[in-house]
């Protein structure tokens, strides 16, 4: 262990599928949010959502589920197999992104606002799993490095998601459709990778 390198975890099944599942989810969150923000700020004229308020409203709707459901999410994470929780959350992400795809293609702002809230719920459910999974699959000496890898991956995913969302939604004529396809594709990719996460039993089934 004296020569342990945290990057070696990316070649191990106990960590790599989880890392890429988290990465895809963070990227998709930000691709969706930034593309939606650009759309209602610069491309659509919505009388009841002024461009100056759009970013604030979208951000608030995404954060609200963290305030409402974080404690409950932590209890669910203790009660159920963490891998099953992750796969359930990724299935939920696919469903939300399918609805959001319709919202982007139709230019339907209320549907996209609903999906913003639901993606906040999705992230709220995943948050406690992210922190509870690694202590059960990594050794004490690997845990700090593993946490660092996940945090690094999260911030890189946020950056890439924002860049991709801004670029895709600005494509003339097909921007909204391209964003819709990209969001669904990212959700499907995350679910596919989650299938390879090994089972991690519940810590408090009662």
C-alpha positions as CSV (number, residue, x, y, z in Angstrom):
1,X,0.0,0.0,0.0
2,X,3.0,2.3,0.4
3,X,3.0,2.9,-3.4
4,X,-0.8,3.2,-3.7
5,X,-2.0,5.7,-6.3
6,X,-5.6,6.8,-6.2
7,X,-5.8,6.8,-10.0
8,X,-5.4,3.0,-9.9
9,X,-9.0,2.9,-8.5
10,X,-10.2,3.9,-12.0
11,X,-9.2,0.4,-13.1
12,X,-11.2,-1.4,-10.4
13,X,-14.8,-2.5,-10.5
14,X,-15.5,-1.4,-7.0
15,X,-14.8,2.2,-7.9
16,X,-14.7,2.9,-11.6
17,X,-18.4,2.3,-12.5
18,X,-19.4,4.4,-9.5
19,X,-17.1,7.2,-10.5
20,X,-18.4,7.3,-14.1
21,X,-22.0,7.1,-12.9
22,X,-21.4,10.1,-10.7
23,X,-19.6,11.9,-13.5
24,X,-22.3,11.4,-16.0
25,X,-25.0,12.5,-13.6
26,X,-23.2,15.7,-12.6
27,X,-22.5,16.5,-16.3
28,X,-26.1,15.9,-17.3
29,X,-27.4,18.1,-14.4
30,X,-25.3,21.0,-15.6
31,X,-25.8,20.4,-19.3
32,X,-29.6,20.5,-18.8
33,X,-29.5,23.5,-16.4
34,X,-27.2,25.7,-18.5
35,X,-28.9,24.9,-21.8
36,X,-32.3,25.7,-20.2
37,X,-30.9,29.0,-18.7
38,X,-29.5,30.1,-22.1
39,X,-32.8,29.2,-23.8
40,X,-35.0,31.3,-21.6
41,X,-32.5,34.1,-21.2
42,X,-31.6,34.7,-24.8
43,X,-33.8,32.6,-27.2
44,X,-37.3,32.6,-25.9
45,X,-39.6,35.4,-24.8
46,X,-41.5,34.4,-21.8
47,X,-43.6,37.2,-20.3
48,X,-43.9,35.6,-16.8
49,X,-40.2,34.7,-16.5
50,X,-38.0,37.8,-17.2
51,X,-34.5,36.9,-18.5
52,X,-33.0,38.6,-15.5
53,X,-34.8,36.2,-13.2
54,X,-34.4,33.0,-15.1
55,X,-31.1,31.9,-13.7
56,X,-32.2,32.6,-10.1
57,X,-35.5,30.7,-10.6
58,X,-33.8,27.7,-12.2
59,X,-31.1,27.6,-9.5
60,X,-33.7,27.9,-6.7
61,X,-35.9,25.1,-8.1
62,X,-32.8,22.8,-8.4
63,X,-31.7,23.5,-4.8
64,X,-35.2,23.3,-3.2
65,X,-35.3,19.5,-3.1
66,X,-32.0,19.4,-1.1
67,X,-33.7,21.5,1.6
68,X,-36.9,19.4,1.6
69,X,-35.7,15.8,1.1
70,X,-32.0,15.4,2.2
71,X,-32.8,13.9,5.6
72,X,-35.3,11.4,4.1
73,X,-32.7,10.6,1.4
74,X,-30.2,9.7,4.0
75,X,-32.6,7.4,5.7
76,X,-33.4,5.6,2.4
77,X,-29.6,5.2,1.8
78,X,-29.2,3.5,5.2
79,X,-32.3,1.3,4.6
80,X,-31.7,-0.1,1.1
81,X,-28.8,-1.7,-0.8
82,X,-26.8,1.3,-2.1
83,X,-26.4,-0.2,-5.6
84,X,-30.1,-0.6,-5.9
85,X,-30.6,3.0,-4.8
86,X,-28.1,4.2,-7.4
87,X,-29.8,2.2,-10.2
88,X,-33.2,3.5,-9.1
89,X,-31.9,7.1,-9.2
90,X,-30.4,6.6,-12.7
91,X,-33.7,5.1,-13.9
92,X,-35.4,8.2,-12.6
93,X,-32.9,10.4,-14.4
94,X,-33.8,8.7,-17.7
95,X,-37.5,9.3,-17.1
96,X,-37.0,12.9,-16.2
97,X,-34.7,13.5,-19.3
98,X,-37.3,12.0,-21.6
99,X,-39.8,14.5,-20.3
100,X,-37.2,17.3,-20.5
101,X,-36.4,16.3,-24.1
102,X,-40.1,17.0,-25.0
103,X,-39.8,20.3,-23.2
104,X,-36.7,21.4,-25.1
105,X,-38.1,20.3,-28.5
106,X,-41.5,22.0,-27.8
107,X,-40.0,25.0,-26.1
108,X,-42.3,24.3,-23.2
109,X,-40.9,26.3,-20.2
110,X,-43.3,25.0,-17.5
111,X,-42.3,21.4,-18.3
112,X,-38.6,22.3,-18.1
113,X,-39.1,24.1,-14.8
114,X,-40.8,20.9,-13.5
115,X,-37.8,18.8,-14.8
116,X,-35.4,21.2,-13.0
117,X,-37.1,20.5,-9.7
118,X,-37.1,16.7,-10.5
119,X,-33.5,16.8,-11.4
120,X,-32.9,18.4,-8.0
121,X,-34.8,15.5,-6.4
122,X,-32.6,13.1,-8.4
123,X,-29.4,14.8,-7.1
124,X,-30.8,14.8,-3.6
125,X,-31.4,11.1,-3.6
126,X,-27.9,10.4,-5.1
127,X,-26.0,12.7,-2.6
128,X,-26.1,10.5,0.5
129,X,-25.4,7.4,-1.6
130,X,-22.3,9.0,-3.0
131,X,-20.8,9.5,0.5
132,X,-22.0,6.3,2.0
133,X,-20.9,4.0,-0.8
134,X,-17.2,4.6,-0.7
135,X,-16.5,3.8,3.0
136,X,-18.0,0.3,2.3
137,X,-15.8,-0.5,-0.7
138,X,-12.6,1.3,-0.1
139,X,-10.0,0.7,2.6
140,X,-9.2,3.4,5.1
141,X,-6.0,4.3,3.3
142,X,-7.9,4.5,-0.1
143,X,-10.8,6.6,1.2
144,X,-9.2,10.0,1.1
145,X,-7.9,9.5,-2.4
146,X,-11.2,8.1,-3.6
147,X,-13.1,11.1,-2.2
148,X,-10.6,13.3,-3.9
149,X,-11.1,11.5,-7.2
150,X,-14.9,11.8,-7.0
151,X,-14.7,15.6,-6.1
152,X,-12.3,16.1,-9.0
153,X,-14.6,14.2,-11.4
154,X,-17.6,16.2,-10.2
155,X,-16.1,19.6,-10.9
156,X,-14.7,18.5,-14.3
157,X,-18.2,17.2,-15.1
158,X,-19.8,20.5,-14.0
159,X,-17.4,22.4,-16.3
160,X,-18.0,20.1,-19.3
161,X,-21.7,20.1,-18.8
162,X,-21.9,23.8,-18.8
163,X,-19.7,24.1,-21.8
164,X,-21.6,21.4,-23.7
165,X,-25.0,22.9,-22.8
166,X,-24.1,26.4,-23.9
167,X,-22.6,25.2,-27.2
168,X,-25.3,22.7,-28.1
169,X,-28.3,25.0,-27.4
170,X,-26.7,27.7,-29.6
171,X,-26.6,25.5,-32.7
172,X,-28.8,27.3,-35.3
173,X,-32.1,25.5,-36.0
174,X,-31.4,22.2,-34.2
175,X,-30.0,23.4,-30.9
176,X,-33.0,22.5,-28.7
177,X,-33.3,19.0,-30.3
178,X,-29.5,18.4,-29.9
179,X,-29.7,19.3,-26.2
180,X,-32.7,16.9,-25.8
181,X,-30.8,14.1,-27.4
182,X,-27.6,14.8,-25.4
183,X,-29.5,14.8,-22.1
184,X,-31.2,11.5,-22.8
185,X,-28.0,10.0,-24.1
186,X,-26.1,11.0,-20.9
187,X,-28.8,9.6,-18.7
188,X,-28.7,6.3,-20.6
189,X,-24.9,6.2,-20.4
190,X,-25.0,6.7,-16.7
191,X,-27.5,3.9,-16.2
192,X,-25.5,1.5,-18.4
193,X,-22.4,2.1,-16.3
194,X,-24.3,1.8,-13.0
195,X,-25.2,-1.8,-14.0
196,X,-21.6,-2.7,-13.3
197,X,-21.5,-1.3,-9.7
198,X,-21.1,-4.2,-7.3
199,X,-23.8,-4.8,-4.7
200,X,-23.3,-2.9,-1.4
201,X,-25.6,-4.1,1.4
202,X,-27.8,-1.8,3.5
203,X,-26.2,-0.6,6.7
204,X,-29.4,-0.2,8.7
205,X,-32.3,-2.2,7.0
206,X,-34.6,-1.5,10.0
